[in-house]
Amino acid sequence: QPLGVVGESGCAAGPHLHFGVQYLGRNTDPYGWCATTSDPWQQNPAGDPSTWLWADRPSPCAPPPPAAIVVDTDSPGFAKEGDGWQTVPVGYGGTALFAPSLRGTNALGPLDLRPLAAPAVAVWRPVLPKAGRYRVLAYVPYALSGLEDATQVRYRLRYQGGEAEIMVNIPLHANDWVDLGTYAFDPNESPLVSLSNLAEDGQRSVWADAIIWLPASS
């Protein structure tokens, strides 16, 4: 149950909308609480434990849904190549990778030189139990790298009989799952997801974290 109240408090310069969510009649944070510290809403007399309430995607704080195939950056199905990848102690499962971006070919004018450095590439290869349709979601960590996050990161998917490229604006999805679409996959056709640090401009963060394949209901 969403609640909206207009008020003026804190450092506000004028009336503004305070938006809140109630679950079972009590205030809650609909994104849940991922930190190891105490949940502030659970400590509030008017609040309730923070609870993930989004039905369209799994919680980043909870175990993966039943039957989900997870490939994280420490899984056997994950590989990385190229220079620039750095590990940070946050993200799904406790770690994530980032690399400073290189200018992608779309950002180069006709007189510009291409980067001499080899791109940093990450690849996720799932072990799917059977052929079928799977929904693919990529996790974007909320972390600081000292750089702005890239807004034109290209995820490439290999599915049964084809390939797809999905452009993702990373700052819009921090600490959440990005839906890369639902496709038919055949385990015999080497399904995978990959990305590189070739983005719209140089020196922006490109993140690599967990990717899950969720069996799609028929």
N, C-alpha and C positions, 0 to 999 in steps of 0.2 A: 504494500500500500504506500504509494508516494505521497509525501506531504510537502507543500510549499508555503512558506511564510515570508512576507516582506518585512524587513527590519533594518536597523542601522546599529551596528555594534563593532567592537574592535577598532581597526584602523580604517574603517569604511568612511568615504567622503560623502555618502548619501545612501538613501534606502536602496536595498538590493534584495534579491531572492535568496532565502535560505532553503535549500532543498534537503529533505531527509526521507528515509525509508523506514517503515515499520514492518516487522515480521511477527506474526502472531500477537499483534497489539503492542509491541515494544520496539523502541528505536534500535536499529542495527546498522552495521556497515555491510552493504550487499556484496562487497568484494571479499569478505572474509578477512582474516588476520593471519599473515604469514610469518611474522617475526617471532623470535623466541621470547621476547619480553611479553608482559601481561597485556591482554587485549583491553584497550581503554574503554570500549563500549561495555565490556563485561563488568568493569569496575564501576561504571556510572550507575547511580541508583535508578535512573530512568531507562537504562539500556539493557540490551540482551547480548549474548555472545555474537560476535560478527559472523555472518553466515553467507556463503556464496549463494546468490539467488538467480544467477543467469542460467537459463535453460538451454541456450544455444551453444555453449562451449563448457569444457570442464574447468574446475577450479585450479589455478596454478599452485595452490597450497596443499591440495589433497592428493592421494594416490591416483594414478591414472584410472580411467573407467575400465570395467571388466572387458576383456577381449582386445583392449588397445595394444598395439605394437609400438613400443617406445624405442627410439634410437637417440641416445643422449651423447654428449661429447666424450664420455668415457665408455661408451658401448663398443662391442666388437665391430658393429656395422658402421662406425664413424671413422672418417679419415680426413686429414687436412694436409695441404701442400702449400709451398710458397713461404715467403718471409712475411713477418709482421704479426702473426697470431700471438696474442697474449692471453693468459688465463687470469680470470678474476674470481674471487671466492663468493660469488652470488649467482643466482639463476636457478633454473629448474634442476633439482638434485644437488644443489649447492655450489656448482661451478658453471662458468660460461666462458666463451672466447670472444675477443674482439680484435679487429685489425683496422688500422687507419686506411681510409679509402684511397684509391688511385682514380684519376680522372678516367671515366669510361669513354668509349669511342663516340658516344652520342654527344659528349661535351667538348669534343675536339673540333676546332675549326680547320679549314683546309690547309692552313699554313702552320698549324701546331704540330709538334713532334709527339709521337706516342711515348708513354712512359717506358723507360728502359728496364724498370724492375718487373720481375715476374709477378703476376697477381697472386694473392692469397686465396686459396680455394678450399671450401669445406664440402664434404659429400656424406650423405646419410643413405645407407643401404639397408632396408628392412628385410627380415626373414618372415615372409607372410605365410600363414598356414595353408592358404588355398587361394585360388583365383576368385576374384569378385570385385565388388565396388567398395572403395574405401574413401573416407573423408580424411584429408591430410591437413594437419594444423602444426604451425611452427611457433615455438615459444620465444618471446622477445623479453629479455631480462630488463629490470629497472636497475641501472647501475651507472656510475660516473667513470668516464675514461679520460676526462680532461679535454675531450673534443665534443663538438656537436654531433648528434646522430645523423646518419645519412637518410635522406628522404626518398631516394630512388634505388632501393636495393632489389635486385632481380633474383628471385628464386626460380630455378628450373626444375621441372618434374619430368621424369620418364615414366610413362604409364603404358598400358597395353595398346600397342599400335601407334603410339605417337608421343609427342613432347609438348609441354606448355611452359610459358614464362609468365610469372606473376610479379608485378611491380608492387613493392610494399614501402609505405612511408613509416619508417621505424618509430619516430617520436609519437605517433598516434597510437601505438600498441604496446608501450612499455609495461612490463609486468602483466602480460596477457598473451593469449593465443591468437595467432593470425590464421584465418581460414584460407588455405590455398586451393580449396575446391575439392570436389568429389569425382573420382575417376575409376575406371576399370583397371585392375592390376592383375598381371599374371606372374607368379613367382619365377617362372622360367624365362622371362624377358628382362631380367635384371632391373627391377624397379629401383628408382633412386630419386633423391632431391639433392640439389647442389646450389651453392651460391659462391660468388667471388666478391672481392673488395673493389671491383670496378664499379664506381657509382657516378653520380652526376658531377661531383667535384672532388678535389683532393682533401685529405686530412679531415675526414669525418668518420665516425665510428660505424663499422659494420659488425653486427653481432651474430654469433653462431651459438645456438643452444639446442634444446631437445626438439625433436619432431615426432609426432605420433600419427599412426595410421589407425583410424577407427572404422571397423566394419559398418557399412551403411545398411540401414534397414531396407528391405525390399518393398 
